[in-house]
Amino acid sequence: MQLNDILADVQDQDRGRDFDLLDPVTGKPTGITFRVAGPDSATQHRARLKLADDMAEMADADGRVTAVDREKLRIACLAACVLGWDIEEDGEPVPFSQKNVIRVLSSAQWVQAQVDAFASDRAAFRGDR
């Protein structure tokens, strides 16, 4: 591997990969697809830096951040790694926006868990998929 291979991989991870959200019980596709930036992407790097800055800003005089605030920031960080999607509500496409991504990720822990697992899976971002 050479430096240009590493740099090309980072750029490729910034384009993201699609994955199908699976039903947490049956394991079958739900029909919802997320496009997520890879773990080594500049997109995820910026999201992690913003998370650290936001945590510092929210800290009280003793440096503490409430669990509720930490959770909101964690979900916002994960949402910043979502680049697009294919999702419907009441038969209509849900517009892609940071606010809507946060709403969907906040809807169920299993949704967050799948997006987070995919976003951190380097193997999912290697080669042609």
MOMODA-V200497 format. One record per helix or strand. SS is the DSSP state (A for helix, B for strand). FROM is the first residue (numbers start at 1). TO is the last residue. If there is no record, write none. Layout:
# MOMODA-V200497
ss->SS from->FROM to->TO
ss->SS from->FROM to->TO
This chain:
# MOMODA-V200497
ss->A from->3 to->15
ss->B from->17 to->22
ss->B from->29 to->36
ss->A from->42 to->58
ss->A from->67 to->79
ss->B from->82 to->86
ss->B from->88 to->89
ss->B from->92 to->93
ss->A from->98 to->107
ss->A from->109 to->119
ss->A from->122 to->125
